[in-house]
Each structure stands twice: as structure tokens, then as C-alpha cells.
């Protein structure tokens, strides 16, 4: 039954044939990442049987508690990508500085940045988690990359993707020619093309946001959410559903599958922070995928892929999904002064208004 299906390897070979000058090294790196994702999927599936649940009693560079599977997944990504002479440097959410490649391995022409296990706080409750990765060209191929080499705008990515470990394991990726999803066939151990040319509808009837932070939202975000919650009786004239999984991979997968918009906006909870999600290995790869699928990705003020990072673990506000919804949110940010004048309606009488 699978003989007429396209595997990930076949798909990448066909993509390479469209570019006769390509060396095939990018394909090899993607396939190495796929091996890591298969191994992580197996560890996740074992759950408590594999003694990998719970905290590792350590913290990462962001001060977040690391789960045991965070460390396992990080090691699997490093082991599968360090040896092949394809990368000049690796950055991970779990490491403060770029990973030091072992001396015995040659250096390549690509840079790899990844979040080895996104949504790991969901592991113990058996909710879908995933991995996110981004591939850039190394400015200095063949030598060890510095932190500065990674500080490139997301528009320079040559590949971005994620794996989701749910009821089935999938890899969804783009090499700049659309977005395609591959499902792991567990008996063969092959990723099979099951979702070619994924597209995000321009309009949406679902939005995802952490409503517990509503008291910290900027006026533009409050206005947008209140309009959605007002439903068919409000200014939008239609009903919306609200979703929140606390896993970026699960959120983007739902939006790619059935549409919608995701908001993790800048807020006043910690005024010094520009946002919560990491630019290099979370927002940039997701933004590349979203734009390739016909959607938009923004901070609310700026296109994400245009931002030049200041440092490896920089955080930003992140809004992505249906183009019409993202454009509306951006317009509300531009209308900030108007929104403040609008506050008697979208503040005191808003559904998410607090007593303060």
C-alpha cells in the first residue's frame, strides 16, 4: 500500500533535482534531524515505562526547569548532527553557548538551531510535544561558528521544520518551496508524505492565547480578543473558538491543519522583556513555515523574518496564522492611540477586564 507513496528521502531528492548545482548536503542534514526525531518519538512513546518523565532537577540558560526528556532530546539532536561534516555550529535552547563540535569531526557549511523538546511541561500529562529546528548557511564554512554567525534574520533560513509527537509522529518542513507534512510509518521506520502543499486559510474562526495574562495585555491585543469573544453579536459578526495548549508545536500544527491565529504578545507582566518565545529556534522556523503556507508571522509591529537577532536566546512577541487576522492585529497596534480612546468599550466592559 505504500509503494505509491513518497518518502522524505525521495521528496528531498526530487527537490534537489530542481537545483542541479546543489551538493545534497542539506538533504543529508535534514535526514540526520529526522533520525533524531524518530529516536525522540520512541522515548516519548515509552513515557513512564522508559523512566524519562519528571524533572531533571536542573535549569537551562533561561532559568526554566529542565525535564529529563529535554536533556535526552537535546543529546539525540547533538549526536545525530555533529559527526557528518555538515554543520559548522549548533545552537540549542538547552545550551547557553553554541555547542563545541568534537575536534575529530569536520566542519560543514550549515548552522543548526533547535528546541529539542518544545512543550516539555506537558510531558507528564501526556499532551503532544515536539521538536523545532532551523537551518542557516554558515558565513564561514568549514570553521567553527561563533555566536555572532547565528545572528541572521529568519529570511535567510534555508530550511525550517518541526516534529510533533502525538497520536502519530509527523515532521512538517519547508525548504522554501511550500510546506509539506510527513507521517512516520512505525513498521518501516520511514517518514511518508501525507500532507503535501499545506496552506493556511486567509480567514479564521479560532484564536489561541493564554487568557490568564489578559490583565497584562496591550490595548491592541485586548481589543482584538474582546472582539473575538463578543462573537456574532460583536463588531466581527461571527463566533470564534479559543484554544490554548501551551505547546508551540501543537499550536502551529493545529493552525496548519485547520486554520486560526496564535498570539503570544508582548505584555506588561515583565516590561523589560520584548516577549516570551525565542527568536532563533522557535519564532523564526515557525514564521518561515507559516509564510510558506500562505500565512503571516509578526510581533504585532514587525515581520518576524525581518528581525536581526541581538543574541542567541533573544525573546520576542509572536503572532502568526491566518493573514487577515494577523493584518488586523497589526492594524490595531498601529492604531494604539485610537484603541486607548476606545478603552471605555474594550476595557471596562471587556470580558477580560480585571478589577485593577
PADO-18975 format. One record per residue (C-alpha): x, y, z; chain; residue in three letters. Coordinates in nm, 3 decimals. Each point is the difference from the previous one (the first is absolute). Example, Ala and Ser with C-alpha at 12.3 -4.5 7.8 and 13.67 -1.06 7.14 Angstrom:
# residues 2
REC        xx        yy        zz   cadena   residuo
REC     1.230    -0.450     0.780        A       ALA
REC     0.137     0.344    -0.066        A       SER
# end
This chain:
# residues 356
REC        xx        yy        zz   cadena   residuo
REC     0.000     0.000     0.000        A       UNK
REC     0.298     0.231     0.049        A       UNK
REC     0.168    -0.064    -0.334        A       UNK
REC    -0.174     0.299    -0.157        A       UNK
REC     0.087     0.230     0.291        A       UNK
REC     0.289     0.246     0.009        A       UNK
REC     0.249    -0.035     0.285        A       UNK
REC     0.184     0.294     0.153        A       UNK
REC     0.319    -0.118    -0.170        A       UNK
REC    -0.168    -0.015    -0.342        A       UNK
REC    -0.157     0.341     0.052        A       UNK
REC     0.337     0.158     0.081        A       UNK
REC     0.167    -0.166    -0.299        A       UNK
REC    -0.272     0.136    -0.230        A       UNK
REC     0.044     0.348     0.148        A       UNK
REC     0.375    -0.023    -0.056        A       UNK
REC    -0.050    -0.093    -0.367        A       UNK
REC    -0.163     0.340    -0.049        A       UNK
REC     0.331     0.157     0.096        A       UNK
REC     0.274    -0.178    -0.200        A       UNK
REC     0.277     0.186     0.184        A       UNK
REC    -0.110    -0.124     0.343        A       UNK
REC     0.248    -0.223     0.182        A       UNK
REC    -0.254    -0.207     0.193        A       UNK
REC     0.146     0.102     0.335        A       UNK
REC    -0.318     0.177     0.109        A       UNK
REC    -0.197    -0.318    -0.073        A       UNK
REC     0.241    -0.201     0.212        A       UNK
REC    -0.031     0.239     0.292        A       UNK
REC    -0.381    -0.012    -0.015        A       UNK
REC     0.011    -0.380    -0.001        A       UNK
REC     0.234     0.003     0.302        A       UNK
REC    -0.255     0.221     0.179        A       UNK
REC    -0.273    -0.248    -0.098        A       UNK
REC     0.198    -0.278     0.170        A       UNK
REC     0.014     0.206     0.319        A       UNK
REC    -0.376     0.057    -0.020        A       UNK
REC    -0.067    -0.374    -0.037        A       UNK
REC     0.213    -0.072     0.304        A       UNK
REC    -0.172     0.273     0.205        A       UNK
REC    -0.343    -0.127    -0.107        A       UNK
REC     0.092    -0.344     0.134        A       UNK
REC     0.109     0.143     0.336        A       UNK
REC    -0.316     0.211     0.025        A       UNK
REC    -0.221    -0.301    -0.084        A       UNK
REC     0.152    -0.207     0.280        A       UNK
REC    -0.097     0.265     0.254        A       UNK
REC     0.018    -0.126     0.356        A       UNK
REC     0.112    -0.343    -0.126        A       UNK
REC     0.325     0.154    -0.117        A       UNK
REC     0.067     0.186     0.328        A       UNK
REC     0.029     0.330    -0.186        A       UNK
REC    -0.286     0.195     0.157        A       UNK
REC     0.041     0.272     0.259        A       UNK
REC     0.249     0.272     0.077        A       UNK
REC     0.373    -0.034    -0.053        A       UNK
REC     0.053     0.235     0.299        A       UNK
REC     0.198     0.239    -0.221        A       UNK
REC    -0.074     0.327    -0.179        A       UNK
REC     0.089     0.125    -0.348        A       UNK
REC     0.146     0.338    -0.099        A       UNK
REC    -0.346     0.160     0.021        A       UNK
REC    -0.041    -0.116     0.359        A       UNK
REC    -0.267    -0.255    -0.096        A       UNK
REC    -0.017    -0.335     0.176        A       UNK
REC     0.126    -0.272    -0.232        A       UNK
REC    -0.190    -0.324    -0.037        A       UNK
REC     0.185    -0.329    -0.036        A       UNK
REC    -0.122    -0.027    -0.358        A       UNK
REC     0.133     0.351    -0.077        A       UNK
REC     0.350    -0.126     0.064        A       UNK
REC    -0.054    -0.329    -0.182        A       UNK
REC    -0.139     0.178    -0.307        A       UNK
REC     0.280     0.256     0.003        A       UNK
REC     0.262    -0.273     0.005        A       UNK
REC    -0.168    -0.188    -0.284        A       UNK
REC    -0.002     0.312    -0.219        A       UNK
REC     0.368     0.061     0.073        A       UNK
REC     0.110    -0.359    -0.059        A       UNK
REC    -0.178    -0.033    -0.335        A       UNK
REC     0.113     0.336    -0.144        A       UNK
REC     0.355     0.053     0.129        A       UNK
REC     0.192    -0.273    -0.183        A       UNK
REC    -0.083     0.030    -0.370        A       UNK
REC     0.204     0.306    -0.096        A       UNK
REC    -0.320     0.185    -0.090        A       UNK
REC    -0.013     0.265     0.272        A       UNK
REC     0.242     0.268     0.112        A       UNK
REC    -0.195     0.072     0.316        A       UNK
REC    -0.300    -0.103     0.209        A       UNK
REC    -0.217     0.204     0.236        A       UNK
REC    -0.256    -0.153     0.236        A       UNK
REC    -0.255     0.139     0.243        A       UNK
REC     0.167    -0.216     0.264        A       UNK
REC     0.352     0.142    -0.047        A       UNK
REC     0.118     0.349     0.091        A       UNK
REC     0.266     0.018    -0.273        A       UNK
REC     0.036    -0.170    -0.340        A       UNK
REC     0.081    -0.367     0.036        A       UNK
REC     0.371    -0.079    -0.031        A       UNK
REC     0.029    -0.254    -0.281        A       UNK
REC     0.245    -0.283     0.079        A       UNK
REC     0.341     0.061    -0.157        A       UNK
REC    -0.008    -0.331    -0.187        A       UNK
REC    -0.293     0.103    -0.220        A       UNK
REC     0.027     0.225    -0.308        A       UNK
REC    -0.185     0.332    -0.015        A       UNK
REC    -0.264     0.060    -0.265        A       UNK
REC    -0.185     0.291    -0.159        A       UNK
REC    -0.321     0.010     0.203        A       UNK
REC    -0.110     0.124     0.340        A       UNK
REC    -0.263    -0.192     0.196        A       UNK
REC    -0.217     0.153     0.273        A       UNK
REC    -0.266    -0.200     0.182        A       UNK
REC    -0.236    -0.034     0.292        A       UNK
REC     0.041    -0.372     0.066        A       UNK
REC    -0.328    -0.047     0.187        A       UNK
REC    -0.253     0.280    -0.022        A       UNK
REC    -0.288    -0.015     0.247        A       UNK
REC     0.187    -0.226     0.239        A       UNK
REC    -0.213     0.123     0.292        A       UNK
REC    -0.277    -0.210    -0.160        A       UNK
REC     0.193    -0.328     0.009        A       UNK
REC    -0.124    -0.123     0.335        A       UNK
REC    -0.364     0.054    -0.102        A       UNK
REC     0.045    -0.181    -0.334        A       UNK
REC    -0.077     0.300    -0.224        A       UNK
REC     0.167     0.036    -0.340        A       UNK
REC     0.355     0.138     0.001        A       UNK
REC     0.244     0.056    -0.285        A       UNK
REC     0.337     0.117    -0.131        A       UNK
REC     0.069     0.315    -0.203        A       UNK
REC     0.304     0.060    -0.222        A       UNK
REC     0.149     0.267    -0.225        A       UNK
REC     0.283    -0.027    -0.252        A       UNK
REC     0.208     0.299    -0.118        A       UNK
REC     0.307     0.027    -0.220        A       UNK
REC     0.322     0.048     0.193        A       UNK
REC     0.169     0.333    -0.086        A       UNK
REC     0.338    -0.178     0.033        A       UNK
REC    -0.038    -0.358    -0.123        A       UNK
REC     0.249    -0.254     0.122        A       UNK
REC     0.094     0.170     0.327        A       UNK
REC    -0.157     0.010     0.343        A       UNK
REC    -0.294     0.240     0.010        A       UNK
REC    -0.017     0.278     0.256        A       UNK
REC    -0.314     0.126     0.172        A       UNK
REC     0.001     0.300    -0.235        A       UNK
REC    -0.022    -0.230    -0.304        A       UNK
REC    -0.350    -0.104     0.113        A       UNK
REC    -0.129     0.357     0.026        A       UNK
REC    -0.164     0.001    -0.342        A       UNK
REC    -0.357     0.106    -0.084        A       UNK
REC    -0.241    -0.288    -0.044        A       UNK
REC    -0.042     0.086    -0.368        A       UNK
REC     0.340    -0.166    -0.055        A       UNK
REC    -0.115    -0.343     0.116        A       UNK
REC     0.044    -0.274    -0.259        A       UNK
REC    -0.217    -0.248     0.188        A       UNK
REC    -0.228     0.000     0.299        A       UNK
REC    -0.218    -0.265     0.151        A       UNK
REC    -0.147    -0.167     0.301        A       UNK
REC    -0.084    -0.349     0.118        A       UNK
REC    -0.316    -0.065     0.199        A       UNK
REC    -0.022    -0.303     0.227        A       UNK
REC    -0.372    -0.063     0.035        A       UNK
REC    -0.235    -0.285    -0.094        A       UNK
REC     0.227    -0.026    -0.304        A       UNK
REC     0.348     0.144    -0.047        A       UNK
REC     0.037     0.255    -0.277        A       UNK
REC     0.269     0.224    -0.145        A       UNK
REC    -0.122     0.318    -0.168        A       UNK
REC     0.260     0.202    -0.188        A       UNK
REC     0.077     0.253    -0.268        A       UNK
REC     0.306     0.045    -0.217        A       UNK
REC    -0.151     0.314    -0.153        A       UNK
REC    -0.233    -0.180    -0.242        A       UNK
REC    -0.315    -0.028     0.207        A       UNK
REC    -0.077    -0.197     0.315        A       UNK
REC    -0.027    -0.378     0.006        A       UNK
REC    -0.088    -0.248     0.274        A       UNK
REC     0.143    -0.350     0.040        A       UNK
REC    -0.146    -0.265     0.231        A       UNK
REC     0.222    -0.266     0.156        A       UNK
REC    -0.096    -0.351    -0.109        A       UNK
REC     0.111    -0.185     0.315        A       UNK
REC     0.048    -0.343    -0.156        A       UNK
REC     0.225     0.126    -0.279        A       UNK
REC     0.155     0.280     0.203        A       UNK
REC    -0.052     0.235    -0.295        A       UNK
REC    -0.155     0.345    -0.015        A       UNK
REC    -0.266    -0.008    -0.276        A       UNK
REC    -0.137     0.309    -0.176        A       UNK
REC    -0.361     0.024     0.119        A       UNK
REC    -0.067     0.376    -0.002        A       UNK
REC     0.142     0.161    -0.318        A       UNK
REC    -0.019     0.375    -0.062        A       UNK
REC    -0.164     0.102     0.326        A       UNK
REC    -0.177     0.338    -0.007        A       UNK
REC    -0.145     0.222     0.273        A       UNK
REC    -0.341     0.156    -0.085        A       UNK
REC     0.010     0.381    -0.003        A       UNK
REC    -0.295     0.027     0.241        A       UNK
REC    -0.045    -0.176     0.333        A       UNK
REC    -0.256    -0.089     0.264        A       UNK
REC     0.244    -0.116     0.270        A       UNK
REC     0.257     0.190     0.204        A       UNK
REC     0.254    -0.125     0.253        A       UNK
REC     0.118     0.210     0.293        A       UNK
REC     0.074    -0.044     0.370        A       UNK
REC    -0.295     0.189     0.145        A       UNK
REC     0.146    -0.012     0.352        A       UNK
REC     0.234     0.283    -0.108        A       UNK
REC    -0.284     0.224    -0.115        A       UNK
REC     0.063     0.260     0.270        A       UNK
REC     0.347     0.058    -0.146        A       UNK
REC    -0.099     0.028    -0.367        A       UNK
REC     0.056     0.310    -0.209        A       UNK
REC    -0.314     0.185    -0.118        A       UNK
REC     0.029    -0.136    -0.355        A       UNK
REC    -0.009    -0.360     0.121        A       UNK
REC    -0.283     0.068     0.245        A       UNK
REC    -0.205     0.153    -0.279        A       UNK
REC     0.059    -0.292    -0.235        A       UNK
REC    -0.085    -0.267     0.259        A       UNK
REC    -0.308     0.182     0.126        A       UNK
REC    -0.127     0.025    -0.356        A       UNK
REC     0.047    -0.374    -0.050        A       UNK
REC    -0.166    -0.086     0.331        A       UNK
REC    -0.296     0.227    -0.086        A       UNK
REC    -0.067    -0.238    -0.289        A       UNK
REC    -0.292     0.047    -0.234        A       UNK
REC    -0.143     0.280     0.215        A       UNK
REC     0.324     0.201    -0.017        A       UNK
REC     0.176     0.205    -0.268        A       UNK
REC     0.146    -0.310    -0.173        A       UNK
REC    -0.347    -0.144    -0.057        A       UNK
REC     0.100    -0.365     0.047        A       UNK
REC     0.078    -0.243     0.278        A       UNK
REC     0.354    -0.108     0.090        A       UNK
REC     0.140    -0.291     0.201        A       UNK
REC     0.294     0.052     0.236        A       UNK
REC     0.278    -0.259     0.035        A       UNK
REC     0.318    -0.026     0.209        A       UNK
REC     0.230    -0.304     0.026        A       UNK
REC     0.319     0.157     0.143        A       UNK
REC     0.200    -0.177    -0.271        A       UNK
REC     0.112     0.206    -0.300        A       UNK
REC     0.028    -0.311    -0.217        A       UNK
REC    -0.355    -0.107     0.082        A       UNK
REC    -0.125     0.354    -0.068        A       UNK
REC     0.161     0.034    -0.343        A       UNK
REC    -0.104    -0.352    -0.097        A       UNK
REC    -0.364     0.078     0.076        A       UNK
REC     0.020     0.325    -0.199        A       UNK
REC     0.162    -0.173    -0.299        A       UNK
REC    -0.265    -0.272     0.019        A       UNK
REC    -0.316     0.206     0.041        A       UNK
REC     0.092     0.368     0.013        A       UNK
REC    -0.004     0.262     0.273        A       UNK
REC     0.230     0.251     0.165        A       UNK
REC     0.242    -0.026     0.294        A       UNK
REC     0.094     0.285     0.231        A       UNK
REC     0.279     0.010     0.256        A       UNK
REC     0.024     0.379     0.013        A       UNK
REC     0.228     0.234     0.183        A       UNK
REC    -0.159     0.101     0.330        A       UNK
REC     0.064     0.202     0.315        A       UNK
REC     0.055    -0.299     0.229        A       UNK
REC     0.374     0.049    -0.046        A       UNK
REC     0.047     0.333    -0.182        A       UNK
REC     0.370    -0.066    -0.063        A       UNK
REC    -0.076    -0.299    -0.222        A       UNK
REC    -0.098     0.043    -0.365        A       UNK
REC    -0.192    -0.327     0.013        A       UNK
REC     0.013    -0.361     0.117        A       UNK
REC     0.090    -0.219    -0.298        A       UNK
REC     0.356    -0.039    -0.127        A       UNK
REC     0.073     0.155    -0.338        A       UNK
REC     0.273    -0.223    -0.143        A       UNK
REC    -0.138    -0.348     0.060        A       UNK
REC    -0.372     0.054     0.063        A       UNK
REC    -0.141     0.312    -0.169        A       UNK
REC     0.223     0.004    -0.310        A       UNK
REC    -0.058    -0.361    -0.113        A       UNK
REC    -0.373     0.022     0.074        A       UNK
REC    -0.022     0.335    -0.183        A       UNK
REC     0.175    -0.147    -0.306        A       UNK
REC    -0.244    -0.292    -0.004        A       UNK
REC    -0.302     0.227     0.049        A       UNK
REC     0.096     0.236    -0.281        A       UNK
REC     0.071    -0.290    -0.234        A       UNK
REC    -0.351    -0.124     0.079        A       UNK
REC    -0.154     0.335    -0.093        A       UNK
REC    -0.035     0.145     0.350        A       UNK
REC     0.172     0.287     0.177        A       UNK
REC     0.229     0.017     0.304        A       UNK
REC     0.054     0.321     0.193        A       UNK
REC     0.086     0.149     0.336        A       UNK
REC    -0.309     0.214    -0.043        A       UNK
REC     0.223     0.276    -0.129        A       UNK
REC     0.267    -0.166    -0.215        A       UNK
REC     0.029    -0.297    -0.235        A       UNK
REC     0.183    -0.267     0.199        A       UNK
REC     0.224    -0.114    -0.288        A       UNK
REC     0.138     0.355    -0.038        A       UNK
REC     0.140     0.018     0.354        A       UNK
REC     0.377    -0.028     0.040        A       UNK
REC     0.062    -0.171     0.337        A       UNK
REC     0.204     0.177     0.268        A       UNK
REC     0.095    -0.318     0.186        A       UNK
REC    -0.048    -0.375    -0.014        A       UNK
REC    -0.289    -0.035     0.241        A       UNK
REC    -0.185     0.321    -0.084        A       UNK
REC    -0.372    -0.003     0.073        A       UNK
REC    -0.269     0.174    -0.203        A       UNK
REC    -0.375     0.044    -0.016        A       UNK
REC    -0.146    -0.245    -0.249        A       UNK
REC    -0.328     0.008    -0.193        A       UNK
REC    -0.058    -0.227    -0.298        A       UNK
REC    -0.259    -0.174    -0.211        A       UNK
REC    -0.281     0.113    -0.231        A       UNK
REC     0.114     0.303    -0.197        A       UNK
REC    -0.321     0.200     0.048        A       UNK
REC     0.013    -0.043     0.378        A       UNK
REC     0.371     0.088     0.032        A       UNK
REC    -0.049     0.306    -0.219        A       UNK
REC    -0.289     0.111     0.223        A       UNK
REC     0.211    -0.040     0.315        A       UNK
REC     0.283     0.199    -0.160        A       UNK
REC    -0.249     0.274    -0.092        A       UNK
REC    -0.124     0.013     0.359        A       UNK
REC     0.360     0.050     0.116        A       UNK
REC     0.039     0.285    -0.250        A       UNK
REC    -0.323     0.146     0.134        A       UNK
REC     0.130    -0.013     0.357        A       UNK
REC    -0.107     0.353     0.090        A       UNK
REC    -0.346    -0.062    -0.146        A       UNK
REC    -0.028    -0.321     0.199        A       UNK
REC     0.074     0.185     0.324        A       UNK
REC    -0.282     0.243    -0.081        A       UNK
REC    -0.211    -0.309    -0.069        A       UNK
REC     0.077    -0.141     0.348        A       UNK
REC    -0.341     0.079     0.159        A       UNK
REC    -0.150    -0.263    -0.229        A       UNK
REC     0.295    -0.242    -0.037        A       UNK
REC     0.133     0.045     0.352        A       UNK
REC    -0.250     0.054     0.280        A       UNK
REC    -0.265    -0.206    -0.176        A       UNK
REC     0.235    -0.260    -0.149        A       UNK
REC    -0.043    -0.359     0.103        A       UNK
REC     0.363    -0.023     0.111        A       UNK
REC     0.000     0.326     0.201        A       UNK
REC     0.138    -0.037     0.355        A       UNK
REC    -0.081     0.202     0.308        A       UNK
REC     0.329     0.190    -0.016        A       UNK
# end
